[in-house]
């Protein structure tokens, strides 16, 4: 995910706590989500981040094959008419 803020953006990983992050790039305190603050070009143009993204892609493909823990349930705070 890429949330964009006024002076920076985050490169977010929904299951970041489950990724192998030997360089300690990911930050955050959530149960699953981790992110990398991107303030300048050098924050995202480096081989360590490329390695982490490859790890996340492999994890995502592997994770898709597993059973989901919930089914047919949608929770939203957005009210519809």
Phi, psi and omega in degrees: 000153181228077175289133182252130179245180183300313186246001180196176171225163177248140170259104189260149179233112186301327177241043184300331180292341181266356181273150172282117183233071186295340181264000177063038181283329186279140177233166179129165183234008180289168179293328181230318188282137172226160182212170173237126175288130178245105180253336181210168185304322182294343179289336181239349179258072177211151183297330180295320179291320178301318178298317180295319179295319176298318177301317181294322179294315178299316179299316182298317180295316179295319182293330180296330183285344181280167177288142173279153183269345177225156183212135173067027183232123178240130178238126181216141176269356180277124179273135177248156180274000000 
